[in-house]
Each structure stands twice: as C-alpha cells, then as structure tokens.
Amino acid sequence: MSSASPAPAQQPPMVGEDRLSFAIFSLARAHRAYAAGLLRDLGLHPGQELLLMQLLDRDGQSQSELLNSVGLDHSTVSKSLRRMQEAGLLTREPAEHDRRVQLVRLTEQGRAMREPLRNMWATLEETSTKDLDAQEVETLVRLARKVENSMTERSRAQNSEG
C-alpha cells in the first residue's frame, strides 16, 4: 500500500457509555483508509471499485441501475463514471430503446481490472479478518447487517416524516 493509515481515533470523553457508534465510526474510518490506499495503487478512487464490480458482473447497465445497485447518490455516481470514462475504463452511450438512458459498458482496460480488483478485495478481507476466527467473522457480519438495517429503517422513517 502506498501511504500510511491514520492513527486510531481517541474516544472523546463525552461519548461515555455510548461507545458502539464511536467504535463503528473508528472501524469504518480505518477500513476506508486502508481500502483507499489499495485502490490508489490500482489507480482508482473509493466507490469506483463497486461500480466496476457491478459492471464486471453484468456489463451494459444503465446509470440508474448502477446507482441503485451501489447505494451511492446520483452526483457521486455521475462523477465517478465520468472519471472512469476519462481513465479509459468504460464508455457511456445512449440506449437504442430510449436515448435519454445512458448505458455503461466496460472497455478492455476496464475488463482487465477483474483480477486486480479480486486480489485487492481479498487483501482487504484478509487484513480485516486476520485476528478473527471463522465464527467471529460470521458474528461480526451478522451484527453489522443488523446495525445497518436498523440505521436504514430509521433513515427511511425520518425521510417519510419530513
């Protein structure tokens, strides 16, 4: 990896007993920083790997389909796709059935990212789980999904209220 990771965040005293959210924040920050370094080594920005993986699984998706599959906002996806197009990883073209719909297709250079991405993802997983046994990994994944679902449900409820 090309750069040093940030130091672990120190829990502010005001967090007190409510330390789960701070632990999640710290974990997400460390994971994202490490992943960003691995991605930089591949010439990618965070989030672009998710778009590439979606396209490697099913090339020729519309921008709307990609937007829905990666869970990022419209402006982030548009900016990422523009950068990736400029880097020669993909093309965007109007769909024949509806010229307003932009289809995103990988170039040869984009398709060549399959193995480097697979290796990067494996390195990220190996580093993330190095001190955990298989049961701890399964428990962490299950609990992370529960917390994610709780946060998503709460966000949806707040959005429907306002």
Contact map, one row per residue, 1 for C-alpha under 8 A:
111100000000000000000000000000000000110010000000000000000000000000000000000000000000000000000000000000000000000000000000000000000000000000000000000000000000000000
111100000000000000000000000000000000110110000000000000000000000000000000000000000000000000000000000000000000000000000000000000000000000000000000000000000000000000
111110000000000000000000000000000000100000000000000000000000000000000000000000000000000000000000000000000000000000000000000000000000000000000000000000000000000000
111111000000000000000000000000000000000000000000000000000000000000000000000000000000000000000000000000000000000000000000000000000000000000000000000000000000000000
001111100000000000000000000001001100000000000000000000000000000000000000000000000000000000000000000000000000000000000000000000000000000000000000000000000000000000
000111110000000000000000000001001000000000000000000000000000000000000000000000000000000000000000000000000000000000000000000000000000000000000000000000000000000000
000011111000000000000000000000000000000000000000000000000000000000000000000000000000000000000000000000000000000000000000000000000000000000000000000000000000000000
000001111100000000000000010001000000000000000000000000000000000000000000000000000000000000000000000000000000000000000000000000000000000000000000000000000000000000
000000111110000000000000010000000000000000000000000000000000000000000000000000000000000000000000000000000000000000000000000000000000000000000000000000000000000000
000000011111000000000000000000000000000000000000000000000000000000000000000000000000000000000000000000000000000000000000000000000000000000000000000000000000000000
000000001111101000000100000000000000000000000000000000000000000000000000000000000000000000000000000000000000000000000000000000000000000000000000000000000000000000
000000000111111100000000000000000000000000000000000000000000000000000000000000000000000000000000000000000000000000000000000000000000000000000000000000000000000000
000000000011111100000000000000000000000000000000000000000000000000000000000000000000000000000000000000000000000000000000000000000000000000000000000000000000000000
000000000001111100000000000000000000000000000000000000000000000000000000000000000000000000000000000000000000000000000000000000000000000000000000000000000000000000
000000000011111111100100000000000000000000000000000000000000000000000000000000000000000000000000000000000000000000000000000000000000000000000000000000000000000000
000000000001111111100000000000000000000000000000000000000000000000000000000000000000000000000000000000000000000000000000000000000000000000000000000000000000000000
000000000000001111100000000000000000000000000000000000000000000000000000000000000000000000000000000000000000000000000000000000000000000000000000000000000000000000
000000000000001111111100000000000000000000000000000000000000000000000000000000000000000000000000000000000000000000000000000000000000000000000000000000000000000000
000000000000001111111110000000000000000000000000000000000000000000000000000000000000000000000000000000000000000000000000000000000000000000000000000000000000000000
000000000000000001111111000000000000000000000000000000000000000000000000000000000000000000000000000000000000000000000000000000000000000000000000000000000000000000
000000000000000001111111100000000000000000000000000000000000000000000000000000000000000000000000000000000000000000000000000000000000000000000000000000000000000000
000000000010001001111111110000000000000000000000000000000000000000000000000000000000000000000000000000000000000000000000000000000000000000000000000000000000000000
000000000000000000111111111000000000000000000000000000000000000000000000000000000000000000000000000000000000000000000000000000000000000000000000000000000000000000
000000000000000000011111111100000000000000000000000000000000000000000000000000000000000000000000000000000000000000000000000000000000000000000000000000000000000000
000000000000000000001111111110000000000000000000000000000000000000000000000000000000000000000000000000000000000000000000000000000000000000000000000000000000000000
000000011000000000000111111111000000000000000000000000000000000000000000000000000000000000000000000000000000000000000000000000000000000000000000000000000000000000
000000000000000000000011111111100000000000000000000000000000000000000000000000000000000000000000000000000000000000000000000000000000000000000000000000000000000000
000000000000000000000001111111110000000000000000000000000000000000000000000000000000000000000000000000000000000000000000000000000000000000000000000000000000000000
000000000000000000000000111111111000000000000000000000000000000000000000000000000000000000000000000000000000000000000000000000000000000000000000000000000000000000
000011010000000000000000011111111100000000000000000000000000000000000000000000000000000000000000000000000000000000000000000000000000000000000000000000000000000000
000000000000000000000000001111111110000000000000000000000000000000000000000000000000000000000000000000000000000000000000000000010000000000000000000000000000000000
000000000000000000000000000111111111000000000000000000000000000000000000000000000000000000000000000000000000000000000000000000000000000000000000000000000000000000
000011000000000000000000000011111111100000000000000000000000000000000000000000000000000000000000000000000000000000000000000000000000000000000000000000000000000000
000010000000000000000000000001111111110000000000000000000000000000000000000000000000000000000000000000000000000000000000000100000000000000000000000000000000000000
000000000000000000000000000000111111111000000100000000000000000000000000000000000000000000000000000000000000000000000000000100000000000000000000000000000000000000
000000000000000000000000000000011111111100001100000000000000000000000000000000000000000000000000000000000000000000000000000000000000000000000000000000000000000000
111000000000000000000000000000001111111110000000000000000000000000000000000000000000000000000000000000000000000000000000000000000000000000000000000000000000000000
110000000000000000000000000000000111111111000000000000000000000000000000000000000000000000000000000000000000000000000001000000000000000000000000000000000000000000
000000000000000000000000000000000011111111111100100000000000000000000000000000000000000000000000000000000000000000000001000000000000000000000000000000000000000000
010000000000000000000000000000000001111111111000000000000000000000000000000000000000000000000000000000000000000000000000000000000000000000000000000000000000000000
110000000000000000000000000000000000111111110000000000000000000000000000000000000000000000000000000000000000000000000000000000000000000000000000000000000000000000
000000000000000000000000000000000000011111110000000000000000000000000000000000000000000000000000000000000000000000010000000000000000000000000000000000000000000000
000000000000000000000000000000000000001111111000000000000000000000000000000000000000000000000000000000000000000000000000000000000000000000000000000000000000000000
000000000000000000000000000000000000001111111101100000000000000000000000000000000000000000000000000000000000000000000000000000000000000000000000000000000000000000
000000000000000000000000000000000001001100111111100000000000000000000000000000000000000000000000000000000000000000000000000000000000000000000000000000000000000000
000000000000000000000000000000000011001000011111100000000000000000000000000000000000000000000000000000000000000000000000000000000000000000000000000000000000000000
000000000000000000000000000000000000000000001111111000000000000000000000000000010000000000000000000000000000000000000000000000000000000000000000000000000000000000
000000000000000000000000000000000000000000011111111100000000000000000000000000011001000000000000000000000000000000000000000000000000000000000000000000000000000000
000000000000000000000000000000000000001000011111111110000000000000000000000000000000000000000000000000000000000000001000000000000000000000000000000000000000000000
000000000000000000000000000000000000000000000011111111000000000000000100000000000000000000000000000000000000000000000000000000000000000000000000000000000000000000
000000000000000000000000000000000000000000000011111111100000000001000100000000000000000000000000000000000000000000000000000000000000000000000000000000000000000000
000000000000000000000000000000000000000000000001111111110000000000000000000000000000000000000000000000000000010010000000000000000000000000000000000000000000000000
000000000000000000000000000000000000000000000000111111111000000000000000000000000000000000000000000000000000000001001000000000000000000000000000000000000000000000
000000000000000000000000000000000000000000000000011111111110000001001100000000000000000000000000000000000000000000000000000000000000000000000000000000000000000000
000000000000000000000000000000000000000000000000001111111111100000000000000000000000000000000000000000011100000000000000000000000000000000000000000000000000000000
000000000000000000000000000000000000000000000000000111111110000000000000000000000000000000000000000000000100001001000000000000000000000000000000000000000000000000
000000000000000000000000000000000000000000000000000011111110000000000000000000000000000000000000000000000000000000000000000000000000000000000000000000000000000000
000000000000000000000000000000000000000000000000000001111111100000000000000000000000000000000000000000000000000000000000000000000000000000000000000000000000000000
000000000000000000000000000000000000000000000000000001111111100000000000000000000000000000000000000000011100000000000000000000000000000000000000000000000000000000
000000000000000000000000000000000000000000000000000000100111110000000000000000000000000000000000000000111100000000000000000000000000000000000000000000000000000000
000000000000000000000000000000000000000000000000000000100111111011000000000000000000000000000000000000111000000000000000000000000000000000000000000000000000000000
000000000000000000000000000000000000000000000000000000000001111111000000000000000000000000000000000011110000000000000000000000000000000000000000000000000000000000
000000000000000000000000000000000000000000000000000000000000111111100000000001000000000000000000000011110000000000000000000000000000000000000000000000000000000000
000000000000000000000000000000000000000000000000000000000000011111110000000000000000000000000000000000000000000000000000000000000000000000000000000000000000000000
000000000000000000000000000000000000000000000000000000000000111111111000000000000000000000000000000000000000000000000000000000000000000000000000000000000000000000
000000000000000000000000000000000000000000000000001001000000111111111100000010000000000000000000000000000000000000000000000000000000000000000000000000000000000000
000000000000000000000000000000000000000000000000000000000000001111111111110010000000000000000000000000000000000000000000000000000000000000000000000000000000000000
000000000000000000000000000000000000000000000000000000000000000111111111000000000000000000000000000000000000000000000000000000000000000000000000000000000000000000
000000000000000000000000000000000000000000000000000001000000000011111110000000000000000000000000000000000000000000000000000000000000000000000000000000000000000000
000000000000000000000000000000000000000000000000011001000000000001111111000000000000000000000000000000000000000000000000000000000000000000000000000000000000000000
000000000000000000000000000000000000000000000000000000000000000000111111100000000000000000000000000000000000000000000000000000000000000000000000000000000000000000
000000000000000000000000000000000000000000000000000000000000000000110111110110000000000000000000000000000000000000000000000000000000000000000000000000000000000000
000000000000000000000000000000000000000000000000000000000000000000100011111110000000000000000000000000000000000000000000000000000000000000000000000000000000000000
000000000000000000000000000000000000000000000000000000000000000000100001111111000000000000000000000000000000000000000000000000000000000000000000000000000000000000
000000000000000000000000000000000000000000000000000000000000000000000000111111100000000000000000000000000000000000000000000000000000000000000000000000000000000000
000000000000000000000000000000000000000000000000000000000000000000000001111111110000000000000000000000000000000000000000000000000000000000000000000000000000000000
000000000000000000000000000000000000000000000000000000000000000001100001111111111000000000000000000000000000000000000000000000000000000000000000000000000000000000
000000000000000000000000000000000000000000000000000000000000001000000000011111111100000000000000000000000000000000000000000000000000000000000000000000000000000000
000000000000000000000000000000000000000000000000000000000000000000000000001111111110000000000000000000000000000000000000000000000000000000000000000000000000000000
000000000000000000000000000000000000000000000011000000000000000000000000000111111111000000000000000000000000000000000000000000000000000000000000000000000000000000
000000000000000000000000000000000000000000000001000000000000000000000000000011111111100001000000000000000000000000000000000000000000000000000000000000000000000000
000000000000000000000000000000000000000000000000000000000000000000000000000001111111110000000000000000000000000000000000000000000000000000000000000000000000000000
000000000000000000000000000000000000000000000000000000000000000000000000000000111111111000000000000000000000000000000000000000000000000000000000000000000000000000
000000000000000000000000000000000000000000000001000000000000000000000000000000011111111111000000000000000000000000000000000000000000000000000000000000000000000000
000000000000000000000000000000000000000000000000000000000000000000000000000000001111111111110000000000000000000000000000000000000000000000000000000000000000000000
000000000000000000000000000000000000000000000000000000000000000000000000000000000111111110000000000000000000000000000000000000000000000000000000000000000000000000
000000000000000000000000000000000000000000000000000000000000000000000000000000000011111110000000000000000000000000000000000000000000000000000000000000000000000000
000000000000000000000000000000000000000000000000000000000000000000000000000000000001111111100000000000000010110000000000000000000000000000000000000000000000000000
000000000000000000000000000000000000000000000000000000000000000000000000000000000001111111100000000000000111111000000000000000000000000000000000000000000000000000
000000000000000000000000000000000000000000000000000000000000000000000000000000001001100111110000000000011110110000000000000000000000000000000000000000000000000000
000000000000000000000000000000000000000000000000000000000000000000000000000000000000100111111000000000011110000000000000000000000000000000000000000000000000000000
000000000000000000000000000000000000000000000000000000000000000000000000000000000000100001111100000001111000000000000000000000000000000000000000000000000000000000
000000000000000000000000000000000000000000000000000000000000000000000000000000000000000000111110000001110000000000000000000000000000000000000000000000000000000000
000000000000000000000000000000000000000000000000000000000000000000000000000000000000000000011111011111100000000000000000000000000000000000000000000000000000000000
000000000000000000000000000000000000000000000000000000000000000000000000000000000000000000001111111111100000000000000000000000000000000000000000000000000000000000
000000000000000000000000000000000000000000000000000000000000000000000000000000000000000000000111111000000000000000000000000000000000000000000000000000000000000000
000000000000000000000000000000000000000000000000000000000000000000000000000000000000000000000011111000000000000000000000000000000000000000000000000000000000000000
000000000000000000000000000000000000000000000000000000000000000000000000000000000000000000000111111110000000000000000000000000000000000000000000000000000000000000
000000000000000000000000000000000000000000000000000000000000000000000000000000000000000000000111111111000000000000000000000000000000000000000000000000000000000000
000000000000000000000000000000000000000000000000000000000000000000000000000000000000000000000110011111000000000000000000000000000000000000000000000000000000000000
000000000000000000000000000000000000000000000000000000000000011000000000000000000000000000000110011111100000000000000000000000000000000000000000000000000000000000
000000000000000000000000000000000000000000000000000000000000011000000000000000000000000000011110001111110000000000000000000000000000000000000000000000000000000000
000000000000000000000000000000000000000000000000000000000001111000000000000000000000000000011110000011111000000000000000000000000000000000000000000000000000000000
000000000000000000000000000000000000000000000000000000100011111000000000000000000000000001111000000001111100000000000000000000000000000000000000000000000000000000
000000000000000000000000000000000000000000000000000000100011100000000000000000000000000001110000000000111110000000000000000000000000000000000000000000000000000000
000000000000000000000000000000000000000000000000000000110011000000000000000000000000000011100000000000011111111000000000000000000000000000000000000000000000000000
000000000000000000000000000000000000000000000000000000000000000000000000000000000000000111100000000000001111111000000000000000000000000000000000000000000000000000
000000000000000000000000000000000000000000000000000000000000000000000000000000000000000010000000000000000111111100000000000000000000000000000000000000000000000000
000000000000000000000000000000000000000000000000000000000000000000000000000000000000000111000000000000000111111110000000000000000000000000000000000000000000000000
000000000000000000000000000000000000000000000000000100000000000000000000000000000000000111000000000000000111111111000000000000000000000000000000000000000000000000
000000000000000000000000000000000000000000000000000000010000000000000000000000000000000010000000000000000111111111000000000000000000000000000000000000000000000000
000000000000000000000000000000000000000000000000000000000000000000000000000000000000000000000000000000000001111111110000000000000000000000000000000000000000000000
000000000000000000000000000000000000000000000000000100000000000000000000000000000000000000000000000000000000111111111000000000000000000000000000000000000000000000
000000000000000000000000000000000000000000000000000010010000000000000000000000000000000000000000000000000000011111111100000000000000000000000000000000000000000000
000000000000000000000000000000000000000000000000000000000000000000000000000000000000000000000000000000000000000111111110000000000000000000000000000000000000000000
000000000000000000000000000000000000000001000000000000000000000000000000000000000000000000000000000000000000000111111111000000000000000000000000000000000000000000
000000000000000000000000000000000000000000000000100010000000000000000000000000000000000000000000000000000000000011111111100000000000000000000000000000000000000000
000000000000000000000000000000000000000000000000000000000000000000000000000000000000000000000000000000000000000001111111110000000000000000000000000000000000000000
000000000000000000000000000000000000000000000000000000000000000000000000000000000000000000000000000000000000000000111111111000000000000000000000000000000000000000
000000000000000000000000000000000000011000000000000000000000000000000000000000000000000000000000000000000000000000011111111100000000000000000000000000000000000000
000000000000000000000000000000000000000000000000000000000000000000000000000000000000000000000000000000000000000000001111111110000000000000000000000000000000000000
000000000000000000000000000000000000000000000000000000000000000000000000000000000000000000000000000000000000000000000111111111000000000000000000000000000000000000
000000000000000000000000000000000000000000000000000000000000000000000000000000000000000000000000000000000000000000000011111111100000000000000000000000000000000000
000000000000000000000000000000000110000000000000000000000000000000000000000000000000000000000000000000000000000000000001111111110000000000000000000000000000000000
000000000000000000000000000000000000000000000000000000000000000000000000000000000000000000000000000000000000000000000000111111111000000000000000000000000000000000
000000000000000000000000000000000000000000000000000000000000000000000000000000000000000000000000000000000000000000000000011111111100000000000000000000000000000000
000000000000000000000000000000000000000000000000000000000000000000000000000000000000000000000000000000000000000000000000001111111100000000000000000000000000000000
000000000000000000000000000000100000000000000000000000000000000000000000000000000000000000000000000000000000000000000000000111111110000000000000000000000000000000
000000000000000000000000000000000000000000000000000000000000000000000000000000000000000000000000000000000000000000000000000011111111100010000000000000000000000000
000000000000000000000000000000000000000000000000000000000000000000000000000000000000000000000000000000000000000000000000000001111111000000000000000000000000000000
000000000000000000000000000000000000000000000000000000000000000000000000000000000000000000000000000000000000000000000000000000011111100000000000000000000000000000
000000000000000000000000000000000000000000000000000000000000000000000000000000000000000000000000000000000000000000000000000000001111111110000000000000000000000000
000000000000000000000000000000000000000000000000000000000000000000000000000000000000000000000000000000000000000000000000000000001011111110000000000000000000000000
000000000000000000000000000000000000000000000000000000000000000000000000000000000000000000000000000000000000000000000000000000000001111111000000000000000000000000
000000000000000000000000000000000000000000000000000000000000000000000000000000000000000000000000000000000000000000000000000000000001111111100000000000000000000000
000000000000000000000000000000000000000000000000000000000000000000000000000000000000000000000000000000000000000000000000000000000001111111110000000000000000000000
000000000000000000000000000000000000000000000000000000000000000000000000000000000000000000000000000000000000000000000000000000001001111111111000000000000000000000
000000000000000000000000000000000000000000000000000000000000000000000000000000000000000000000000000000000000000000000000000000000000011111111100000000000000000000
000000000000000000000000000000000000000000000000000000000000000000000000000000000000000000000000000000000000000000000000000000000000001111111110000000000000000000
000000000000000000000000000000000000000000000000000000000000000000000000000000000000000000000000000000000000000000000000000000000000000111111111000000000000000000
000000000000000000000000000000000000000000000000000000000000000000000000000000000000000000000000000000000000000000000000000000000000000011111111100000000000000000
000000000000000000000000000000000000000000000000000000000000000000000000000000000000000000000000000000000000000000000000000000000000000001111111110000000000000000
000000000000000000000000000000000000000000000000000000000000000000000000000000000000000000000000000000000000000000000000000000000000000000111111111000000000000000
000000000000000000000000000000000000000000000000000000000000000000000000000000000000000000000000000000000000000000000000000000000000000000011111111100000000000000
000000000000000000000000000000000000000000000000000000000000000000000000000000000000000000000000000000000000000000000000000000000000000000001111111110000000000000
000000000000000000000000000000000000000000000000000000000000000000000000000000000000000000000000000000000000000000000000000000000000000000000111111111000000000000
000000000000000000000000000000000000000000000000000000000000000000000000000000000000000000000000000000000000000000000000000000000000000000000011111111100000000000
000000000000000000000000000000000000000000000000000000000000000000000000000000000000000000000000000000000000000000000000000000000000000000000001111111110000000000
000000000000000000000000000000000000000000000000000000000000000000000000000000000000000000000000000000000000000000000000000000000000000000000000111111111000000000
000000000000000000000000000000000000000000000000000000000000000000000000000000000000000000000000000000000000000000000000000000000000000000000000011111111100000000
000000000000000000000000000000000000000000000000000000000000000000000000000000000000000000000000000000000000000000000000000000000000000000000000001111111110000000
000000000000000000000000000000000000000000000000000000000000000000000000000000000000000000000000000000000000000000000000000000000000000000000000000111111111000000
000000000000000000000000000000000000000000000000000000000000000000000000000000000000000000000000000000000000000000000000000000000000000000000000000011111111100000
000000000000000000000000000000000000000000000000000000000000000000000000000000000000000000000000000000000000000000000000000000000000000000000000000001111111110000
000000000000000000000000000000000000000000000000000000000000000000000000000000000000000000000000000000000000000000000000000000000000000000000000000000111111111000
000000000000000000000000000000000000000000000000000000000000000000000000000000000000000000000000000000000000000000000000000000000000000000000000000000011111111100
000000000000000000000000000000000000000000000000000000000000000000000000000000000000000000000000000000000000000000000000000000000000000000000000000000001111111110
000000000000000000000000000000000000000000000000000000000000000000000000000000000000000000000000000000000000000000000000000000000000000000000000000000000111111111
000000000000000000000000000000000000000000000000000000000000000000000000000000000000000000000000000000000000000000000000000000000000000000000000000000000011111111
000000000000000000000000000000000000000000000000000000000000000000000000000000000000000000000000000000000000000000000000000000000000000000000000000000000001111111
000000000000000000000000000000000000000000000000000000000000000000000000000000000000000000000000000000000000000000000000000000000000000000000000000000000000111111
000000000000000000000000000000000000000000000000000000000000000000000000000000000000000000000000000000000000000000000000000000000000000000000000000000000000011111
